[in-house]
């Protein structure tokens, strides 16, 4: 059942959050506002919110949670952003995000319940269903808002990732041993 991220953390959300070791994020519509910007030369650029980058760092430092990105697009801009934030798991051009989520969990020796996922559109639903905790930006597609455990108040590209990161930190996710 969806939960407004601004409300108090429910016991269910806290319980789910305590076991999270990896936050997997979609890119377009979560880390960006979903807009694609073209230059006159045809180059594509994307806008990332600096607060979301701070969320990646705070998760790592205060909760021992790594971040991964799984995107349906092949985006040099996303690759550069992931490198800047020291995100080693950056999967581009992915059609089956659920399969990648399973592969990441298996490679890291984690149960799927130790993964959180934030996405914004129908191509994220299968991955969200596999994760131990799921979230979406406040402007996500309606089907996604209905399925997410947490619906962030912030919109994609405007701090939704950071909001989810702070929820994980506030829930008292313990550092791995």
KOLZA-366992 format. One record per residue (C-alpha): z, x, y; residue number from 1. Coordinates in steps of 0.001 Angstrom, whole numbers, plus 500000, padded with zeros to 6 digits. Layout:
BEGIN
<rec><zz>Z</zz><xx>X</xx><yy>Y</yy><num>NUM</num></rec>
...
This chain:
BEGIN
<rec><zz>500000</zz><xx>500000</xx><yy>500000</yy><num>1</num></rec>
<rec><zz>499046</zz><xx>501449</xx><yy>503384</yy><num>2</num></rec>
<rec><zz>501807</zz><xx>502665</xx><yy>505662</yy><num>3</num></rec>
<rec><zz>501625</zz><xx>503238</xx><yy>509408</yy><num>4</num></rec>
<rec><zz>502291</zz><xx>506931</xx><yy>509900</yy><num>5</num></rec>
<rec><zz>504285</zz><xx>506208</xx><yy>513053</yy><num>6</num></rec>
<rec><zz>506795</zz><xx>504131</xx><yy>511084</yy><num>7</num></rec>
<rec><zz>509739</zz><xx>505637</xx><yy>509236</yy><num>8</num></rec>
<rec><zz>508825</zz><xx>507429</xx><yy>506040</yy><num>9</num></rec>
<rec><zz>509313</zz><xx>505102</xx><yy>503108</yy><num>10</num></rec>
<rec><zz>511117</zz><xx>506309</xx><yy>499980</yy><num>11</num></rec>
<rec><zz>507800</zz><xx>506043</xx><yy>498066</yy><num>12</num></rec>
<rec><zz>505951</zz><xx>508247</xx><yy>500564</yy><num>13</num></rec>
<rec><zz>508789</zz><xx>510780</xx><yy>500644</yy><num>14</num></rec>
<rec><zz>508829</zz><xx>510964</xx><yy>496846</yy><num>15</num></rec>
<rec><zz>505060</zz><xx>511431</xx><yy>496657</yy><num>16</num></rec>
<rec><zz>505076</zz><xx>513997</xx><yy>499490</yy><num>17</num></rec>
<rec><zz>507784</zz><xx>516180</xx><yy>497961</yy><num>18</num></rec>
<rec><zz>505522</zz><xx>517269</xx><yy>495125</yy><num>19</num></rec>
<rec><zz>502483</zz><xx>518164</xx><yy>497238</yy><num>20</num></rec>
<rec><zz>501276</zz><xx>521785</xx><yy>497044</yy><num>21</num></rec>
<rec><zz>497709</zz><xx>521421</xx><yy>498392</yy><num>22</num></rec>
<rec><zz>496244</zz><xx>519179</xx><yy>501089</yy><num>23</num></rec>
<rec><zz>492530</zz><xx>518558</xx><yy>500580</yy><num>24</num></rec>
<rec><zz>490593</zz><xx>517255</xx><yy>503558</yy><num>25</num></rec>
<rec><zz>487174</zz><xx>515800</xx><yy>504150</yy><num>26</num></rec>
<rec><zz>485525</zz><xx>517204</xx><yy>507278</yy><num>27</num></rec>
<rec><zz>483320</zz><xx>514738</xx><yy>509154</yy><num>28</num></rec>
<rec><zz>485402</zz><xx>511823</xx><yy>510384</yy><num>29</num></rec>
<rec><zz>488694</zz><xx>513614</xx><yy>509640</yy><num>30</num></rec>
<rec><zz>488581</zz><xx>517129</xx><yy>511095</yy><num>31</num></rec>
<rec><zz>485804</zz><xx>516001</xx><yy>513458</yy><num>32</num></rec>
<rec><zz>485138</zz><xx>512724</xx><yy>515228</yy><num>33</num></rec>
<rec><zz>482146</zz><xx>512158</xx><yy>512947</yy><num>34</num></rec>
<rec><zz>479660</zz><xx>512905</xx><yy>515709</yy><num>35</num></rec>
<rec><zz>476888</zz><xx>515414</xx><yy>515195</yy><num>36</num></rec>
<rec><zz>475655</zz><xx>517287</xx><yy>518241</yy><num>37</num></rec>
<rec><zz>472138</zz><xx>518768</xx><yy>518374</yy><num>38</num></rec>
<rec><zz>470948</zz><xx>521388</xx><yy>520836</yy><num>39</num></rec>
<rec><zz>467378</zz><xx>521340</xx><yy>522150</yy><num>40</num></rec>
<rec><zz>466609</zz><xx>524014</xx><yy>519550</yy><num>41</num></rec>
<rec><zz>467891</zz><xx>521745</xx><yy>516764</yy><num>42</num></rec>
<rec><zz>471142</zz><xx>523611</xx><yy>516160</yy><num>43</num></rec>
<rec><zz>474001</zz><xx>521420</xx><yy>514966</yy><num>44</num></rec>
<rec><zz>477515</zz><xx>521747</xx><yy>516336</yy><num>45</num></rec>
<rec><zz>480761</zz><xx>519906</xx><yy>515638</yy><num>46</num></rec>
<rec><zz>483959</zz><xx>519430</xx><yy>517608</yy><num>47</num></rec>
<rec><zz>487258</zz><xx>520336</xx><yy>515924</yy><num>48</num></rec>
<rec><zz>490667</zz><xx>519512</xx><yy>517403</yy><num>49</num></rec>
<rec><zz>492883</zz><xx>522530</xx><yy>517970</yy><num>50</num></rec>
<rec><zz>495971</zz><xx>520542</xx><yy>516925</yy><num>51</num></rec>
<rec><zz>494519</zz><xx>520029</xx><yy>513454</yy><num>52</num></rec>
<rec><zz>494222</zz><xx>523808</xx><yy>513132</yy><num>53</num></rec>
<rec><zz>497881</zz><xx>524121</xx><yy>514070</yy><num>54</num></rec>
<rec><zz>498600</zz><xx>521573</xx><yy>511332</yy><num>55</num></rec>
<rec><zz>497011</zz><xx>523905</xx><yy>508758</yy><num>56</num></rec>
<rec><zz>499217</zz><xx>526764</xx><yy>509939</yy><num>57</num></rec>
<rec><zz>502386</zz><xx>524638</xx><yy>510078</yy><num>58</num></rec>
<rec><zz>501811</zz><xx>523298</xx><yy>506555</yy><num>59</num></rec>
<rec><zz>501512</zz><xx>526832</xx><yy>505249</yy><num>60</num></rec>
<rec><zz>504541</zz><xx>528138</xx><yy>507163</yy><num>61</num></rec>
<rec><zz>506971</zz><xx>525211</xx><yy>506998</yy><num>62</num></rec>
<rec><zz>506108</zz><xx>523550</xx><yy>503693</yy><num>63</num></rec>
<rec><zz>504311</zz><xx>526171</xx><yy>501589</yy><num>64</num></rec>
<rec><zz>501295</zz><xx>523843</xx><yy>501345</yy><num>65</num></rec>
<rec><zz>497767</zz><xx>525260</xx><yy>501316</yy><num>66</num></rec>
<rec><zz>494744</zz><xx>523438</xx><yy>502715</yy><num>67</num></rec>
<rec><zz>491302</zz><xx>522967</xx><yy>501166</yy><num>68</num></rec>
<rec><zz>488204</zz><xx>521294</xx><yy>502589</yy><num>69</num></rec>
<rec><zz>485625</zz><xx>519336</xx><yy>500592</yy><num>70</num></rec>
<rec><zz>482594</zz><xx>518138</xx><yy>502545</yy><num>71</num></rec>
<rec><zz>479419</zz><xx>516333</xx><yy>501631</yy><num>72</num></rec>
<rec><zz>477609</zz><xx>518299</xx><yy>504325</yy><num>73</num></rec>
<rec><zz>476541</zz><xx>521936</xx><yy>504359</yy><num>74</num></rec>
<rec><zz>477946</zz><xx>522993</xx><yy>507702</yy><num>75</num></rec>
<rec><zz>478005</zz><xx>526548</xx><yy>509066</yy><num>76</num></rec>
<rec><zz>480387</zz><xx>525288</xx><yy>511782</yy><num>77</num></rec>
<rec><zz>482863</zz><xx>524078</xx><yy>509154</yy><num>78</num></rec>
<rec><zz>482562</zz><xx>527337</xx><yy>507241</yy><num>79</num></rec>
<rec><zz>483425</zz><xx>529282</xx><yy>510426</yy><num>80</num></rec>
<rec><zz>486358</zz><xx>526969</xx><yy>511196</yy><num>81</num></rec>
<rec><zz>487713</zz><xx>527351</xx><yy>507654</yy><num>82</num></rec>
<rec><zz>487439</zz><xx>531139</xx><yy>507899</yy><num>83</num></rec>
<rec><zz>489303</zz><xx>531139</xx><yy>511230</yy><num>84</num></rec>
<rec><zz>492123</zz><xx>529093</xx><yy>509680</yy><num>85</num></rec>
<rec><zz>492212</zz><xx>531237</xx><yy>506486</yy><num>86</num></rec>
<rec><zz>491207</zz><xx>528270</xx><yy>504321</yy><num>87</num></rec>
<rec><zz>489787</zz><xx>529891</xx><yy>501192</yy><num>88</num></rec>
<rec><zz>488900</zz><xx>526626</xx><yy>499435</yy><num>89</num></rec>
<rec><zz>485928</zz><xx>525378</xx><yy>501492</yy><num>90</num></rec>
<rec><zz>483473</zz><xx>523392</xx><yy>499383</yy><num>91</num></rec>
<rec><zz>480256</zz><xx>522356</xx><yy>501142</yy><num>92</num></rec>
<rec><zz>477416</zz><xx>520044</xx><yy>500090</yy><num>93</num></rec>
<rec><zz>479595</zz><xx>518197</xx><yy>497572</yy><num>94</num></rec>
<rec><zz>478413</zz><xx>514853</xx><yy>496210</yy><num>95</num></rec>
<rec><zz>481243</zz><xx>514305</xx><yy>493704</yy><num>96</num></rec>
<rec><zz>484437</zz><xx>515069</xx><yy>495599</yy><num>97</num></rec>
<rec><zz>486642</zz><xx>513758</xx><yy>492784</yy><num>98</num></rec>
<rec><zz>485160</zz><xx>516303</xx><yy>490360</yy><num>99</num></rec>
<rec><zz>485833</zz><xx>519119</xx><yy>492832</yy><num>100</num></rec>
<rec><zz>489398</zz><xx>517889</xx><yy>493300</yy><num>101</num></rec>
<rec><zz>489912</zz><xx>518000</xx><yy>489520</yy><num>102</num></rec>
<rec><zz>488390</zz><xx>521490</xx><yy>489305</yy><num>103</num></rec>
<rec><zz>490599</zz><xx>522816</xx><yy>492120</yy><num>104</num></rec>
<rec><zz>493716</zz><xx>521386</xx><yy>490465</yy><num>105</num></rec>
<rec><zz>492774</zz><xx>522837</xx><yy>487072</yy><num>106</num></rec>
<rec><zz>491966</zz><xx>526278</xx><yy>488500</yy><num>107</num></rec>
<rec><zz>495271</zz><xx>526376</xx><yy>490389</yy><num>108</num></rec>
<rec><zz>497261</zz><xx>525000</xx><yy>487455</yy><num>109</num></rec>
<rec><zz>498397</zz><xx>521973</xx><yy>489462</yy><num>110</num></rec>
<rec><zz>498714</zz><xx>518364</xx><yy>488360</yy><num>111</num></rec>
<rec><zz>496650</zz><xx>515967</xx><yy>490474</yy><num>112</num></rec>
<rec><zz>499927</zz><xx>514511</xx><yy>491748</yy><num>113</num></rec>
<rec><zz>500482</zz><xx>517848</xx><yy>493565</yy><num>114</num></rec>
<rec><zz>497367</zz><xx>517277</xx><yy>495677</yy><num>115</num></rec>
<rec><zz>497174</zz><xx>515186</xx><yy>498833</yy><num>116</num></rec>
<rec><zz>493819</zz><xx>514000</xx><yy>500169</yy><num>117</num></rec>
<rec><zz>492707</zz><xx>512751</xx><yy>503569</yy><num>118</num></rec>
<rec><zz>489320</zz><xx>511080</xx><yy>503928</yy><num>119</num></rec>
<rec><zz>487581</zz><xx>508502</xx><yy>506063</yy><num>120</num></rec>
<rec><zz>484709</zz><xx>506877</xx><yy>504170</yy><num>121</num></rec>
<rec><zz>483720</zz><xx>505372</xx><yy>500831</yy><num>122</num></rec>
<rec><zz>482591</zz><xx>508731</xx><yy>499426</yy><num>123</num></rec>
<rec><zz>486259</zz><xx>509802</xx><yy>499613</yy><num>124</num></rec>
<rec><zz>487734</zz><xx>506876</xx><yy>497664</yy><num>125</num></rec>
<rec><zz>487523</zz><xx>508404</xx><yy>494167</yy><num>126</num></rec>
<rec><zz>489171</zz><xx>511632</xx><yy>495321</yy><num>127</num></rec>
<rec><zz>491843</zz><xx>509654</xx><yy>497172</yy><num>128</num></rec>
<rec><zz>492592</zz><xx>507654</xx><yy>494021</yy><num>129</num></rec>
<rec><zz>493175</zz><xx>510865</xx><yy>492036</yy><num>130</num></rec>
<rec><zz>495525</zz><xx>512482</xx><yy>494546</yy><num>131</num></rec>
<rec><zz>499284</zz><xx>512107</xx><yy>494491</yy><num>132</num></rec>
<rec><zz>499249</zz><xx>511036</xx><yy>498148</yy><num>133</num></rec>
<rec><zz>496330</zz><xx>509857</xx><yy>500263</yy><num>134</num></rec>
<rec><zz>495783</zz><xx>509268</xx><yy>503951</yy><num>135</num></rec>
<rec><zz>493030</zz><xx>508368</xx><yy>506356</yy><num>136</num></rec>
<rec><zz>492446</zz><xx>508418</xx><yy>510105</yy><num>137</num></rec>
<rec><zz>493123</zz><xx>505210</xx><yy>512003</yy><num>138</num></rec>
<rec><zz>489391</zz><xx>504711</xx><yy>512530</yy><num>139</num></rec>
<rec><zz>488440</zz><xx>505175</xx><yy>508864</yy><num>140</num></rec>
<rec><zz>486150</zz><xx>502663</xx><yy>507180</yy><num>141</num></rec>
<rec><zz>488075</zz><xx>499475</xx><yy>506334</yy><num>142</num></rec>
<rec><zz>487861</zz><xx>499973</xx><yy>502535</yy><num>143</num></rec>
<rec><zz>489481</zz><xx>503380</xx><yy>502940</yy><num>144</num></rec>
<rec><zz>492266</zz><xx>502043</xx><yy>505165</yy><num>145</num></rec>
<rec><zz>493038</zz><xx>499431</xx><yy>502504</yy><num>146</num></rec>
<rec><zz>493369</zz><xx>502063</xx><yy>499740</yy><num>147</num></rec>
<rec><zz>495175</zz><xx>504895</xx><yy>501562</yy><num>148</num></rec>
<rec><zz>498923</zz><xx>505350</xx><yy>501142</yy><num>149</num></rec>
<rec><zz>499084</zz><xx>506313</xx><yy>504826</yy><num>150</num></rec>
<rec><zz>496880</zz><xx>505144</xx><yy>507684</yy><num>151</num></rec>
<rec><zz>497323</zz><xx>507596</xx><yy>510547</yy><num>152</num></rec>
<rec><zz>497547</zz><xx>506319</xx><yy>514092</yy><num>153</num></rec>
<rec><zz>495288</zz><xx>509157</xx><yy>515275</yy><num>154</num></rec>
<rec><zz>491538</zz><xx>508957</xx><yy>514817</yy><num>155</num></rec>
<rec><zz>489317</zz><xx>511480</xx><yy>513074</yy><num>156</num></rec>
<rec><zz>488793</zz><xx>514598</xx><yy>515163</yy><num>157</num></rec>
<rec><zz>491689</zz><xx>513563</xx><yy>517388</yy><num>158</num></rec>
<rec><zz>494710</zz><xx>514771</xx><yy>515415</yy><num>159</num></rec>
<rec><zz>494709</zz><xx>512645</xx><yy>512235</yy><num>160</num></rec>
<rec><zz>494909</zz><xx>515747</xx><yy>510025</yy><num>161</num></rec>
<rec><zz>497832</zz><xx>517086</xx><yy>512090</yy><num>162</num></rec>
<rec><zz>499603</zz><xx>513740</xx><yy>511864</yy><num>163</num></rec>
<rec><zz>499341</zz><xx>513777</xx><yy>508057</yy><num>164</num></rec>
<rec><zz>500452</zz><xx>517426</xx><yy>507968</yy><num>165</num></rec>
<rec><zz>503545</zz><xx>516591</xx><yy>510004</yy><num>166</num></rec>
<rec><zz>504360</zz><xx>513721</xx><yy>507632</yy><num>167</num></rec>
<rec><zz>504260</zz><xx>516157</xx><yy>504704</yy><num>168</num></rec>
<rec><zz>506489</zz><xx>518592</xx><yy>506576</yy><num>169</num></rec>
<rec><zz>508921</zz><xx>515849</xx><yy>507669</yy><num>170</num></rec>
<rec><zz>509178</zz><xx>514532</xx><yy>504126</yy><num>171</num></rec>
<rec><zz>510877</zz><xx>517788</xx><yy>503251</yy><num>172</num></rec>
<rec><zz>508307</zz><xx>519126</xx><yy>500858</yy><num>173</num></rec>
<rec><zz>510069</zz><xx>522094</xx><yy>499253</yy><num>174</num></rec>
<rec><zz>508493</zz><xx>525523</xx><yy>499254</yy><num>175</num></rec>
<rec><zz>507149</zz><xx>526570</xx><yy>495857</yy><num>176</num></rec>
<rec><zz>509431</zz><xx>528877</xx><yy>493888</yy><num>177</num></rec>
